[in-house]
Amino acid sequence: MRAKARLYPKEAARLLREKPGVREAVTGATLHFERNRLKAYAEVPIGEWRERAKAVKDHVLSHLDHYLELAERRLRENGVRVHWAEAPEDAHRVLREIVQRHGVKRAVKAKSMLTEELGVNPLLEALGVEVYETDLGEYLIQLLGEPPSHIVGPAIHLSLEEIQKLFHQRFGTPLDAPPEALAQVARRVLREAFLSAELGLSGANFLVAETGTLALMENEGNIRLSTSLPRVHVAFVGLEKLLPRFADLALFLPLTARAATGQRLSTYVSLLQGPARAGEEGPEEVHVVLVDHGRTALLQDPEAWETLRCLRCGACLNACPVYRQTGGHPYGYVYSGPIGAVLDPGLLGLEEAYPLPYASTLCGACYEACPVKIPIPKLLLAWRHRAVAEGLTPAWEGAAMKAFRKVMESPALYRLFSKGLRGLPLPQDLLPLLKAWTEGRGPLKPSPRPFHELWKELEEAEDGP
């Protein structure tokens, strides 16, 4: 996927201006997820769960070479063909060879953020392969030609009316068709695709090194069909998705479900061990493509390596008041919201993504939601410091902050400037700092009286005569 993260401020302002309904749709969906998460977390000793999950992920990341070798060995023992992809081009080469060798004309694809990252769909389409996204949300945005807006709910930015209009245009359904009727149409189309596809594609929530097991979580059953009906299954797995032991799934499966949607466990959990054996039904070939794409470089970063603990649950997006305003599209890359703001600079390079760490109020809600305790607020500040140090922020911003600090450190200067500004109209369209603040917000209106005067009056009133 081509990154446009540098355009975040302009794209966020444009979306708020041109698509105000997105805010309502995204806020409604994320608050629903967030309420469910809080309820689900309260049912278990969540502090202990999060600490254990963090420890497991830190262990596997600090011994990644060992567990990658073990996973490869176990996968091969299970009959899986293992490939290594340092960059998207390497993954493309593997997929191209599989498509050409099997004469693939149709593919069904389970929801996978990594395949978005690698640009799998455009590659397959260029090879003449008809690709069907089989997650309902992913299918909707595929019909619209859009990328996902959320890690778990890719179409949460769409209203029911927009989906009704889309299906009316594509399938001739009534404009007032209920959700059940729309789902029935999608089911009919996708069922035919499942039965006729030669290739199934997926990601993986986890890859267990001890047993070579792929673990996939879902609520619709589409992943299970995508990985079992076609004669060839290809799974793209990021290097950070490893777990050391099969027993670790007992923690990570329910923890991820609670963080993502507030469920105690996902509706479907598939544990895949390789191709079908004699007398069994399933794919004849299973390929696992282990993808780096900047992950080992990120692992060497003394601060940002902690982002590799991410389970792709989307909990931080649901908790974030900034993400709720626009959804994921303005972030300009696969990973949006708080995790995107700290992960994307590491994967893309800070120069390509430096505006994203500023897309935060630093309220800390993302850290409280994260099931593996990624210190997102701390990392947001770390990336901001680096952006300033590398000269990526505007020169006027540094000068303005130095002046602001000077004024705020001097009570006399503060009172002088605040009194002067109070009597003048703020040139909000001229001063860059004010313009950046007020884009997408109401105008700044100074208080008619300074705070220190109001505070003094309050103290005097409390002391009494």
VEXFI-976164 format. One record per residue: z, x, y of N, C-alpha, C in turn. Coordinates in steps of 0.1 Angstrom, whole numbers, padded with zeros to 4 digits, always signed. Example, Ala and Ser with C-alpha at 12.3 -4.5 7.8 and 13.67 -1.06 7.14 Angstrom:
2
+0078+0132-0057+0078+0123-0045+0078+0132-0033 +0071+0128-0022+0071+0137-0011+0079+0129+0000 
//
This chain:
465
+0000+0008-0012+0000+0000+0000+0000+0009+0012 -0009+0006+0022-0009+0013+0034+0003+0009+0043 +0010+0019+0048+0022+0017+0055+0019+0015+0070 +0026+0005+0076+0025+0003+0090+0039+0002+0097 +0048+0010+0091+0062+0009+0095+0063+0013+0110 +0055+0021+0115+0056+0026+0129+0054+0014+0139 +0048+0004+0134+0045-0008+0143+0056-0018+0143 +0067-0015+0137+0077-0025+0135+0081-0033+0148 +0085-0026+0159+0089-0033+0171+0078-0043+0175 +0066-0039+0176+0055-0048+0181+0053-0059+0171 +0053-0056+0158+0050-0067+0148+0062-0077+0147 +0074-0072+0149+0085-0082+0149+0084-0091+0161 +0081-0085+0173+0080-0094+0185+0068-0103+0183 +0057-0099+0178+0045-0107+0176+0048-0119+0166 +0055-0116+0155+0058-0127+0146+0068-0137+0152 +0078-0133+0159+0087-0142+0166+0080-0151+0176 +0069-0145+0182+0062-0153+0192+0052-0162+0185 +0045-0158+0175+0034-0165+0169+0038-0174+0158 +0049-0170+0150+0053-0178+0139+0068-0181+0139 +0072-0189+0149+0086-0191+0150+0092-0198+0138 +0084-0205+0130+0089-0212+0118+0094-0203+0107 +0089-0190+0107+0094-0180+0097+0109-0178+0098 +0114-0178+0110+0128-0175+0112+0137-0186+0105 +0133-0199+0106+0140-0210+0100+0139-0209+0085 +0127-0206+0080+0124-0205+0065+0132-0194+0059 +0132-0182+0065+0138-0170+0059+0153-0172+0060 +0158-0177+0072+0173-0178+0073+0178-0188+0063 +0171-0199+0061+0176-0209+0051+0177-0203+0037 +0166-0196+0033+0166-0191+0020+0176-0179+0018 +0177-0170+0027+0186-0159+0026+0201-0164+0026 +0204-0173+0035+0218-0178+0035+0222-0185+0022 +0212-0192+0016+0214-0198+0003+0217-0187-0008 +0209-0177-0008+0212-0166-0017+0226-0159-0014 +0229-0158-0001+0241-0151+0003+0253-0159-0001 +0253-0172+0001+0264-0180-0004+0266-0179-0019 +0255-0180-0026+0256-0178-0041+0262-0165-0045 +0258-0154-0038+0263-0141-0041+0278-0140-0039 +0282-0145-0027+0297-0144-0024+0305-0152-0035 +0300-0163-0039+0307-0171-0049+0307-0164-0063 +0295-0158-0066+0294-0150-0079+0303-0138-0079 +0303-0131-0068+0311-0119-0067+0326-0122-0068 +0330-0134-0063+0344-0138-0063+0349-0141-0077 +0340-0143-0087+0344-0147-0100+0348-0135-0109 +0345-0123-0104+0347-0111-0112+0355-0100-0104 +0360-0090-0110+0366-0079-0103+0355-0070-0097 +0349-0075-0086+0336-0070-0081+0338-0055-0076 +0350-0052-0071+0352-0039-0066+0351-0029-0078 +0357-0032-0089+0356-0023-0101+0342-0022-0106 +0335-0034-0106+0321-0034-0111+0312-0025-0102 +0314-0026-0089+0305-0019-0080+0308-0004-0082 +0321+0000-0083+0324+0014-0084+0319+0020-0097 +0320+0012-0108+0315+0017-0121+0300+0018-0120 +0293+0009-0114+0278+0010-0113+0274+0021-0105 +0281+0024-0094+0278+0035-0086+0280+0048-0094 +0290+0049-0101+0293+0061-0109+0282+0064-0119 +0278+0053-0126+0267+0055-0136+0254+0060-0130 +0250+0053-0118+0238+0057-0112+0239+0071-0106 +0250+0075-0101+0252+0089-0096+0251+0099-0107 +0257+0095-0119+0256+0104-0130+0241+0106-0135 +0234+0095-0136+0220+0097-0141+0211+0104-0131 +0214+0102-0118+0206+0108-0108+0209+0123-0107 +0221+0127-0110+0225+0141-0110+0221+0148-0123 +0217+0141-0133+0212+0147-0146+0199+0141-0149 +0190+0139-0139+0178+0131-0141+0168+0138-0151 +0168+0151-0150+0158+0158-0159+0162+0156-0173 +0175+0156-0177+0179+0154-0190+0175+0140-0195 +0178+0130-0187+0176+0116-0191+0161+0113-0191 +0153+0119-0183+0139+0117-0184+0133+0122-0197 +0138+0134-0200+0133+0140-0213+0137+0131-0225 +0150+0127-0224+0155+0118-0235+0147+0105-0236 +0145+0099-0224+0137+0086-0224+0123+0088-0229 +0117+0099-0226+0103+0101-0231+0103+0103-0246 +0113+0110-0251+0114+0112-0265+0116+0099-0273 +0125+0091-0268+0128+0078-0274+0116+0068-0273 +0110+0068-0262+0098+0059-0260+0087+0063-0270 +0085+0076-0272+0074+0080-0281+0078+0077-0295 +0091+0078-0299+0096+0075-0312+0094+0060-0315 +0094+0052-0304+0092+0037-0306+0078+0033-0306 +0069+0043-0305+0054+0040-0305+0048+0038-0291 +0056+0040-0281+0051+0038-0267+0043+0051-0263 +0032+0049-0255+0025+0060-0250+0030+0062-0235 +0035+0074-0233+0042+0078-0221+0032+0086-0212 +0032+0082-0199+0024+0089-0189+0033+0093-0177 +0029+0104-0170+0037+0108-0158+0028+0107-0146 +0033+0101-0136+0025+0100-0123+0033+0105-0111 +0028+0117-0107+0035+0122-0095+0031+0115-0082 +0019+0109-0081+0014+0102-0070+0007+0090-0074 +0004+0081-0065-0004+0069-0068-0017+0072-0075 -0024+0083-0071-0036+0086-0077-0035+0089-0092 -0024+0095-0096-0021+0097-0110-0020+0084-0118 -0012+0075-0112-0011+0062-0119-0024+0055-0120 -0032+0056-0109-0045+0049-0109-0054+0055-0120 -0053+0068-0122-0061+0075-0133-0058+0069-0147 -0045+0068-0149-0040+0062-0162-0045+0048-0164 -0043+0040-0154-0047+0026-0155-0062+0024-0156 -0070+0032-0149-0084+0032-0149-0089+0035-0164 -0083+0045-0170-0087+0049-0183-0084+0038-0193 -0073+0031-0192-0069+0020-0201-0078+0008-0199 -0082+0005-0187-0091-0006-0184-0104-0004-0190 -0109+0008-0188-0123+0011-0193-0123+0012-0208 -0113+0018-0214-0113+0020-0229-0112+0006-0236 -0105-0003-0230-0104-0016-0237-0113-0027-0231 -0121-0023-0221-0130-0033-0216-0123-0045-0209 -0113-0042-0202-0105-0053-0196-0112-0060-0185 -0112-0073-0186-0118-0082-0176-0108-0091-0169 -0097-0093-0175-0086-0101-0169-0073-0095-0172 -0064-0095-0162-0050-0090-0163-0040-0100-0157 -0029-0101-0164-0018-0109-0158-0007-0099-0155 -0001-0101-0143+0008-0092-0138+0022-0098-0134 +0032-0092-0140+0046-0097-0136+0050-0091-0123 +0060-0097-0117+0065-0093-0104+0070-0078-0105 +0065-0070-0096+0069-0056-0096+0067-0050-0082 +0077-0045-0076+0076-0039-0063+0069-0025-0064 +0071-0019-0075+0065-0005-0077+0049-0007-0077 +0044-0017-0084+0030-0019-0084+0024-0022-0070 +0032-0029-0062+0028-0031-0047+0028-0017-0041 +0038-0009-0043+0038+0005-0038+0026+0013-0041 +0022+0011-0054+0011+0019-0059-0003+0014-0056 -0004+0001-0051-0017-0005-0049-0024-0008-0061 -0018-0014-0071-0024-0016-0084-0034-0027-0083 -0031-0038-0076-0041-0049-0075-0054-0045-0069 -0054-0038-0058-0067-0034-0052-0075-0025-0062 -0068-0017-0069-0075-0008-0079-0082-0017-0090 -0074-0026-0095-0080-0034-0106-0092-0042-0101 -0090-0048-0089-0101-0056-0084-0114-0047-0081 -0112-0035-0077-0123-0026-0075-0130-0022-0089 -0122-0023-0099-0128-0021-0113-0134-0033-0119 -0134-0044-0111-0140-0056-0116-0131-0065-0125 -0117-0062-0124-0108-0069-0132-0102-0081-0124 -0101-0093-0130-0095-0104-0124-0080-0104-0126 -0073-0103-0115-0058-0101-0116-0051-0114-0112 -0041-0118-0120-0033-0130-0117-0019-0125-0115 -0013-0127-0104+0002-0126-0102+0008-0138-0109 +0018-0136-0117+0023-0147-0125+0037-0152-0121 +0044-0145-0113+0056-0150-0106+0051-0160-0096 +0057-0172-0095+0051-0182-0086+0051-0178-0072 +0061-0171-0067+0061-0167-0053+0050-0156-0051 +0049-0147-0060+0038-0137-0059+0024-0143-0060 +0023-0154-0068+0010-0161-0069+0007-0167-0056 +0016-0173-0049+0014-0179-0036+0009-0169-0026 +0016-0158-0025+0011-0148-0015-0002-0141-0019 -0004-0141-0032-0017-0135-0036-0028-0145-0031 -0027-0158-0032-0037-0167-0028-0039-0166-0013 -0028-0162-0005-0029-0161+0009-0033-0147+0013 -0034-0138+0004-0037-0124+0007-0027-0116+0015 -0014-0120+0012-0003-0114+0020+0005-0105+0010 +0013-0095+0016+0022-0088+0007+0035-0095+0006 +0044-0091-0003+0057-0098-0004+0065-0097+0009 +0073-0107+0012+0082-0107+0023+0096-0104+0020 +0099-0104+0007+0113-0102+0002+0112-0096-0012 +0122-0088-0015+0122-0081-0028+0123-0091-0040 +0131-0101-0039+0133-0110-0050+0125-0123-0047 +0125-0128-0035+0118-0140-0032+0106-0137-0023 +0094-0133-0029+0083-0128-0021+0077-0138-0011 +0079-0151-0013+0073-0161-0005+0084-0169+0003 +0095-0164+0005+0106-0172+0012+0102-0175+0026 +0093-0168+0032+0089-0171+0046+0080-0183+0047 +0075-0189+0036+0066-0200+0036+0074-0213+0036 +0070-0223+0044+0076-0236+0043+0069-0244+0033 +0075-0256+0029+0069-0265+0019+0055-0270+0025 +0055-0273+0037+0042-0278+0043+0031-0268+0042 +0034-0255+0044+0024-0244+0043+0019-0243+0029 +0028-0244+0019+0024-0244+0005+0016-0256+0001 +0019-0267+0006+0012-0280+0003-0002-0278+0009 -0004-0273+0021-0017-0271+0027-0025-0261+0019 -0019-0250+0014-0026-0240+0006-0031-0246-0007 -0023-0254-0014-0028-0259-0026-0038-0270-0024 -0037-0277-0013-0047-0287-0010-0061-0281-0008 -0061-0269-0001-0073-0262+0002-0079-0256-0011 -0070-0250-0020-0074-0243-0032-0077-0252-0044 -0069-0262-0045-0069-0270-0058-0071-0285-0055 -0072-0289-0043-0074-0303-0040-0062-0312-0042 -0050-0307-0042-0039-0316-0044-0036-0323-0031 -0029-0334-0031-0026-0342-0019-0017-0334-0010 -0019-0336+0003-0012-0328+0013+0003-0331+0013 +0007-0342+0007+0021-0345+0005+0026-0344-0009 +0019-0336-0017+0023-0334-0031+0037-0328-0032 +0046-0333-0041+0059-0328-0042+0059-0314-0049 +0070-0306-0047+0070-0293-0053+0067-0293-0068 +0072-0303-0075+0070-0304-0090+0055-0304-0093 +0048-0312-0085+0033-0313-0088+0026-0300-0085 +0030-0293-0074+0024-0280-0071+0027-0270-0082 +0039-0270-0087+0043-0261-0098+0035-0264-0110 +0032-0276-0113+0024-0280-0125+0010-0275-0124 +0004-0275-0112-0009-0270-0110-0009-0255-0112 +0000-0248-0106+0001-0233-0109+0003-0230-0123 +0012-0238-0130+0014-0235-0144+0001-0237-0153 -0007-0247-0149-0019-0249-0157-0029-0237-0155 -0030-0232-0142-0039-0221-0140-0034-0208-0147 -0021-0206-0146-0016-0193-0151-0015-0194-0166 -0013-0205-0172-0013-0206-0187-0026-0202-0193 -0037-0206-0186-0050-0202-0191-0052-0187-0190 -0046-0181-0179-0047-0167-0177-0039-0159-0187 -0027-0164-0190-0019-0157-0201-0027-0157-0214 -0033-0167-0217-0040-0168-0231-0053-0160-0232 -0059-0157-0220-0072-0150-0220-0071-0136-0216 -0060-0131-0210-0059-0118-0205-0059-0107-0216 -0066-0096-0214-0065-0085-0223-0054-0075-0219 -0049-0076-0207-0040-0066-0202-0028-0073-0195 -0016-0068-0198-0004-0073-0191+0003-0062-0184 +0007-0064-0172+0013-0054-0163+0027-0058-0159 +0036-0049-0158+0050-0052-0154+0056-0039-0148 +0067-0041-0142+0076-0030-0138+0087-0030-0149 +0099-0026-0144+0111-0026-0153+0123-0026-0144 +0133-0034-0147+0145-0034-0140+0153-0021-0144 +0152-0018-0157+0159-0006-0162+0152-0001-0174 +0153+0013-0175+0148+0019-0187+0160+0027-0193 +0164+0023-0205+0176+0030-0212+0171+0042-0219 +0176+0053-0214+0172+0066-0220+0176+0068-0235 +0188+0063-0238+0194+0065-0251+0185+0058-0262 +0179+0047-0259+0171+0039-0269+0156+0038-0266 +0152+0042-0254+0138+0039-0250+0135+0024-0248 +0145+0017-0243+0144+0002-0241+0140-0001-0227 +0130-0009-0225+0127-0015-0212+0134-0028-0210 +0142-0030-0199+0149-0042-0197+0143-0049-0185 +0139-0062-0186+0133-0069-0175+0140-0082-0174 +0143-0086-0161+0150-0098-0157+0141-0107-0150 +0143-0120-0153+0134-0130-0146+0140-0144-0147 +0135-0154-0140+0139-0168-0141+0128-0177-0145 +0116-0173-0146+0105-0182-0148+0098-0180-0162 +0100-0170-0169+0094-0167-0182+0081-0161-0181 +0076-0158-0169+0062-0152-0168+0062-0138-0172 +0073-0130-0170+0073-0116-0174+0072-0116-0190 +0079-0124-0196+0079-0124-0211+0065-0127-0216 +0058-0136-0210+0044-0139-0214+0035-0128-0210 +0037-0122-0199+0028-0111-0195+0029-0099-0204 +0041-0097-0209+0043-0084-0217+0041-0087-0232 +0039-0099-0236+0038-0102-0251+0025-0107-0255 +0018-0115-0247+0006-0121-0251-0007-0112-0251 -0009-0105-0240-0021-0096-0240-0019-0084-0250 -0030-0079-0255-0030-0069-0265-0025-0055-0260 -0026-0053-0247-0021-0041-0241-0011-0044-0230 +0000-0037-0230+0010-0039-0220+0012-0025-0213 +0012-0025-0200+0014-0013-0192+0026-0016-0182 +0036-0007-0183+0048-0009-0175+0049+0003-0166 +0050+0001-0153+0052+0011-0143+0067+0012-0139 +0073+0024-0141+0087+0025-0140+0090+0037-0130 +0098+0034-0120+0102+0045-0111+0112+0054-0118 +0112+0067-0114+0121+0076-0121+0136+0072-0119 +0139+0065-0109+0153+0062-0106+0158+0050-0114 +0149+0043-0122+0153+0031-0129+0160+0034-0142 +0163+0047-0145+0170+0050-0158+0184+0046-0158 +0189+0042-0170+0203+0041-0173+0206+0050-0186 +0217+0056-0187+0220+0066-0198+0221+0059-0211 +0229+0048-0212+0232+0042-0225+0228+0027-0226 +0226+0023-0238+0223+0009-0240+0234+0000-0235 +0247+0005-0237+0259-0003-0234+0259-0005-0219 +0253+0003-0211+0253+0002-0196+0247-0011-0192 +0238-0017-0200+0232-0030-0196+0242-0041-0195 +0253-0040-0202+0263-0050-0202+0269-0051-0188 +0269-0041-0180+0273-0041-0166+0262-0044-0157 +0251-0037-0158+0240-0038-0148+0232-0052-0148 +0231-0058-0160+0223-0070-0160+0231-0081-0153 +0244-0084-0156+0251-0094-0148+0253-0090-0133 +0256-0078-0131+0258-0073-0117+0246-0076-0108 +0234-0072-0114+0222-0074-0106+0219-0089-0104 +0221-0097-0114+0218-0111-0112+0228-0117-0102 +0240-0113-0102+0250-0119-0092+0246-0114-0078 +0242-0102-0077+0238-0097-0063+0226-0103-0058 +0216-0105-0067+0203-0110-0062+0203-0125-0059 +0208-0133-0068+0207-0148-0066+0220-0155-0068 +0230-0148-0072+0243-0155-0074+0244-0160-0088 +0235-0157-0097+0236-0162-0111+0245-0152-0119 +0251-0158-0129+0259-0149-0138+0250-0141-0147 +0238-0145-0150+0228-0138-0157+0215-0144-0154 +0204-0136-0154+0191-0142-0152+0188-0151-0163 +0179-0161-0161+0175-0170-0171+0169-0164-0183 +0161-0154-0181+0154-0146-0192+0157-0131-0190 +0161-0125-0201+0162-0110-0201+0154-0106-0213 +0145-0097-0211+0136-0092-0222+0140-0077-0224 +0142-0073-0236+0145-0059-0240+0133-0055-0249 +0125-0047-0244+0112-0043-0251+0114-0029-0257 +0110-0028-0270+0112-0016-0277+0099-0009-0281 +0087-0015-0277+0075-0008-0280+0065-0018-0285 +0053-0014-0291+0043-0023-0296+0047-0030-0308 +0040-0041-0311+0043-0049-0323+0042-0041-0336 +0051-0043-0345+0049-0036-0358+0042-0045-0368 +0039-0041-0379+0032-0049-0389+0039-0062-0392 +0032-0073-0391+0037-0086-0394+0044-0092-0381 +0045-0085-0370+0051-0090-0358+0040-0094-0348 +0044-0103-0339+0035-0107-0328+0039-0099-0315 +0029-0095-0308+0031-0088-0295+0020-0078-0293 +0021-0070-0282+0010-0061-0278+0007-0050-0289 -0006-0047-0290-0009-0036-0299-0006-0022-0293 -0007-0022-0280-0004-0009-0273+0006-0012-0262 +0016-0003-0260+0025-0003-0249+0024+0011-0242 +0022+0010-0229+0022+0023-0221+0033+0022-0211 +0040+0033-0209+0050+0034-0198+0045+0045-0189 +0044+0042-0176+0040+0052-0166+0052+0055-0158 +0057+0067-0159+0069+0071-0151+0064+0077-0138 +0069+0070-0127+0063+0073-0114+0073+0080-0105 +0068+0091-0099+0076+0098-0089+0074+0093-0075 +0062+0095-0070+0058+0091-0056+0069+0093-0046 +0074+0105-0045+0083+0109-0035+0098+0108-0039 +0101+0104-0051+0114+0102-0055+0122+0115-0058 +0115+0124-0064+0122+0137-0066+0125+0145-0053 +0116+0143-0044+0118+0149-0031+0130+0143-0024 +0130+0129-0025+0141+0122-0019+0155+0126-0026 +0154+0128-0038+0166+0132-0046+0173+0145-0040 +0164+0153-0035+0169+0166-0029+0175+0165-0015 +0173+0153-0009+0178+0151+0004+0194+0150+0004 +0201+0158+0011+0216+0158+0010+0223+0145+0014 +0216+0137+0021+0221+0124+0025+0214+0112+0019 +0201+0112+0021+0193+0100+0017+0191+0098+0002 +0195+0108-0006+0194+0106-0021+0201+0094-0026 +0211+0089-0019+0219+0078-0023+0211+0065-0024 +0200+0064-0016+0191+0052-0017+0185+0050-0030 +0184+0061-0039+0178+0060-0052+0187+0052-0062 +0199+0049-0057+0208+0040-0066+0203+0026-0066 +0194+0022-0056+0190+0008-0054+0185+0001-0066 +0190-0011-0069+0186-0019-0080+0175-0029-0077 +0170-0029-0064+0160-0038-0060+0165-0053-0061 +0177-0055-0058+0183-0069-0060+0180-0077-0047 +0178-0071-0036+0176-0079-0023+0188-0084-0017 +0200-0080-0022+0213-0085-0016+0214-0081-0001 +0210-0069+0002+0212-0064+0016+0203-0072+0025 +0191-0076+0021+0182-0084+0029+0188-0098+0032 +0195-0104+0022+0201-0117+0024+0212-0116+0033 +0219-0105+0034+0231-0104+0042+0228-0100+0056 +0216-0095+0059+0212-0089+0072+0208-0099+0082 +0215-0099+0094+0211-0109+0104+0198-0105+0111 +0194-0092+0111+0182-0088+0117+0170-0092+0108 +0171-0090+0095+0160-0094+0086+0158-0109+0087 +0168-0117+0088+0167-0132+0089+0158-0136+0100 +0156-0128+0110+0148-0133+0122+0133-0132+0119 +0129-0123+0111+0115-0121+0109+0110-0121+0095 +0119-0120+0085+0114-0117+0072+0109-0103+0070 +0102-0100+0060+0098-0086+0056+0086-0081+0062 +0076-0089+0066+0063-0084+0069+0063-0074+0081 +0070-0076+0092+0070-0067+0103+0074-0053+0099 +0082-0051+0088+0086-0038+0084+0075-0029+0080 +0064-0035+0076+0052-0027+0074+0051-0019+0062 +0059-0022+0052+0059-0015+0039+0065-0023+0028 +0064-0019+0016+0068-0027+0005+0083-0031+0006 +0091-0021+0010+0106-0023+0010+0110-0026+0024 +0116-0038+0026+0119-0042+0040+0134-0044+0041 +0139-0049+0052+0153-0051+0054+0161-0038+0054 +0174-0039+0053+0182-0027+0053+0179-0016+0044 +0175-0019+0031+0172-0009+0022+0159-0003+0026 +0149-0010+0031+0137-0005+0035+0139+0005+0047 +0148+0001+0056+0151+0010+0068+0156+0023+0064 +0162+0025+0052+0168+0038+0048+0160+0044+0037 +0152+0036+0029+0144+0042+0018+0130+0046+0023 +0124+0038+0032+0110+0040+0036+0109+0054+0043 +0118+0058+0052+0116+0071+0058+0116+0082+0048 +0124+0081+0037+0124+0091+0027+0111+0091+0018 +0105+0079+0016+0093+0079+0008+0081+0082+0016 +0080+0077+0028+0068+0078+0037+0069+0090+0046 +0081+0095+0049+0082+0106+0059+0088+0099+0072 +0097+0105+0078+0103+0099+0090+0093+0096+0101 +0083+0104+0103+0073+0102+0114+0066+0089+0112 +0064+0084+0099+0057+0072+0096+0066+0060+0097 +0080+0062+0097+0089+0050+0096+0101+0051+0105 +0100+0059+0115+0112+0061+0124+0117+0049+0131 +0109+0039+0134+0115+0027+0140+0124+0019+0131 +0122+0020+0118+0130+0011+0109+0145+0013+0110 +0150+0025+0110+0165+0026+0111+0171+0020+0123 +0163+0017+0133+0168+0011+0145+0168-0005+0144 +0163-0010+0133+0162-0024+0131+0175-0029+0124 +0186-0027+0131+0199-0030+0126+0210-0031+0137 +0219-0040+0135+0231-0041+0144+0242-0032+0139 +0241-0025+0128+0251-0017+0122+0264-0025+0119 +0262-0038+0115+0274-0047+0113+0280-0044+0099 +0273-0037+0090+0279-0033+0078+0278-0043+0067 +0272-0055+0069+0271-0065+0059+0263-0061+0047 +0253-0052+0049+0245-0047+0038+0253-0039+0028 +0262-0031+0034+0270-0023+0025+0280-0031+0017 +0285-0042+0023+0294-0050+0015+0287-0058+0004 +0274-0061+0006+0267-0068-0004+0261-0059-0015 +0259-0046-0012+0252-0038-0021+0260-0036-0034 +0254-0039-0046+0261-0038-0058+0264-0023-0063 +0257-0014-0057+0260+0000-0061+0264+0009-0049 +0269+0002-0039+0276+0008-0027+0268+0019-0020 +0255+0016-0018+0247+0025-0010+0252+0024+0005 +0256+0036+0011+0262+0035+0024+0251+0033+0035 +0245+0022+0035+0233+0019+0044+0236+0022+0059 +0248+0017+0064+0250+0019+0078+0251+0034+0082 +0257+0042+0073+0258+0057+0075+0244+0063+0075 +0235+0058+0065+0222+0064+0064+0213+0060+0076 +0215+0048+0081+0208+0043+0093+0210+0053+0105 +0223+0056+0106+0227+0066+0117+0221+0080+0114 +0221+0084+0102+0216+0097+0098+0201+0098+0102 +0193+0088+0098+0179+0088+0101+0177+0087+0117 +0185+0080+0124+0184+0079+0138+0186+0093+0144 +0196+0100+0140+0199+0113+0145+0187+0122+0142 +0181+0121+0130+0170+0130+0127+0158+0126+0136 +0156+0113+0139+0145+0109+0147+0146+0115+0161 +0158+0115+0166+0160+0121+0180+0158+0136+0179 +0164+0143+0169+0163+0157+0167+0148+0162+0166 +0140+0154+0159+0126+0157+0157+0117+0153+0169 +0123+0147+0179+0115+0143+0191+0106+0131+0189 +0110+0122+0180+0102+0111+0177+0105+0099+0186 +0116+0099+0192+0120+0088+0201+0115+0092+0215 +0112+0082+0224+0107+0084+0237+0116+0093+0245 +0110+0102+0254+0118+0111+0262+0127+0103+0272 +0122+0092+0277+0130+0084+0286+0143+0078+0280 +0142+0076+0267+0153+0070+0260+0165+0080+0260 +0162+0093+0257+0173+0103+0257+0179+0105+0271 +0170+0105+0281+0175+0106+0295+0183+0094+0299 +0179+0082+0295+0186+0070+0298+0200+0070+0292 +0201+0074+0279+0213+0074+0272+0223+0085+0278 +0218+0096+0283+0226+0106+0289+0232+0100+0302 +0223+0093+0310+0228+0087+0322+0238+0076+0319 +0235+0068+0309+0245+0058+0305+0258+0064+0301 +0258+0075+0294+0271+0081+0290+0278+0086+0302 +0271+0092+0312+0278+0097+0324+0285+0086+0331 +0278+0074+0333+0283+0063+0340+0295+0057+0332 +0294+0056+0319+0305+0049+0311+0317+0058+0310 +0316+0071+0313+0327+0080+0312+0335+0081+0325 +0329+0075+0336+0335+0076+0349+0338+0061+0354 +0351+0057+0355+0354+0044+0360+0348+0041+0374 +0348+0052+0383+0343+0050+0396+0328+0047+0396 +0320+0055+0388+0306+0053+0387+0303+0040+0381 +0310+0037+0370+0308+0024+0363+0309+0012+0373 +0320+0012+0381+0322+0001+0390+0311+0001+0401 +0307+0013+0406+0297+0014+0416+0284+0008+0411 +0279+0012+0399+0266+0008+0394+0266-0007+0390 +0277-0011+0384+0278-0025+0380+0278-0034+0392 +0285-0030+0403+0285-0038+0415+0271-0039+0421 +0264-0027+0421+0250-0027+0427+0240-0035+0418 +0241-0034+0405+0232-0042+0397+0234-0057+0397 +0247-0060+0399+0250-0074+0399+0244-0082+0410 +0241-0075+0421+0235-0082+0432+0220-0082+0432 +0214-0075+0422+0200-0074+0422+0194-0081+0410 +0182-0086+0411+0175-0092+0399+0171-0080+0390 +0174-0082+0377+0171-0071+0367+0156-0071+0365 +0149-0059+0367+0135-0058+0364+0132-0057+0349 +0134-0068+0342+0134-0067+0328+0120-0064+0322 +0109-0066+0329+0096-0063+0324+0092-0049+0328 +0100-0042+0336+0096-0029+0341+0104-0018+0334 +0117-0020+0332+0125-0010+0326+0123-0010+0311 +0119+0001+0304+0116+0001+0290+0128-0004+0281 +0140+0001+0285+0152-0003+0277+0154-0018+0277 +0153-0024+0289+0155-0038+0290+0144-0046+0284 +0132-0042+0286+0120-0049+0280+0121-0049+0265 +0125-0038+0259+0126-0037+0245+0137-0046+0240 +0147-0048+0248+0158-0057+0243+0154-0071+0244 +0147-0075+0255+0145-0089+0258+0133-0094+0251 +0124-0086+0245+0113-0091+0237+0118-0099+0225 +0115-0112+0224+0120-0120+0214+0134-0125+0216 +0140-0122+0228+0153-0127+0231+0153-0134+0245 +0163-0141+0249+0164-0147+0262+0167-0136+0272 +0165-0138+0285+0167-0128+0296+0182-0125+0297 +0184-0112+0301+0198-0108+0304+0202-0114+0317 +0214-0120+0318+0220-0125+0330+0234-0119+0333 +0235-0111+0343+0248-0105+0346+0258-0115+0349 +0271-0112+0346+0282-0120+0350+0283-0119+0365 +0287-0130+0372+0289-0130+0386+0300-0121+0390 +0310-0119+0381+0321-0110+0385+0323-0100+0373 +0327-0088+0377+0329-0078+0367+0341-0081+0357 +0340-0075+0345+0350-0078+0335+0364-0073+0339 +0365-0061+0346+0378-0056+0349+0385-0065+0359 +0378-0072+0367+0384-0081+0377+0390-0093+0369 +0381-0099+0360+0385-0110+0352+0398-0107+0343 +0398-0094+0338+0409-0090+0329+0422-0089+0337 +0420-0083+0349+0432-0082+0358+0438-0095+0362 +0429-0105+0364+0434-0119+0368+0442-0125+0355 +0436-0122+0343+0442-0128+0331+0456-0121+0329 +0457-0108+0331+0470-0102+0329+0480-0107+0339 +0476-0109+0352+0485-0114+0362+0490-0128+0359 +0480-0136+0354+0484-0150+0350+0494-0150+0339 +0492-0141+0329+0501-0140+0318+0515-0136+0322 +0515-0126+0331+0528-0120+0336+0536-0131+0344 +0529-0139+0351+0535-0150+0359+0542-0144+0371 +0547-0153+0379+0553-0149+0392+0566-0142+0390 
//
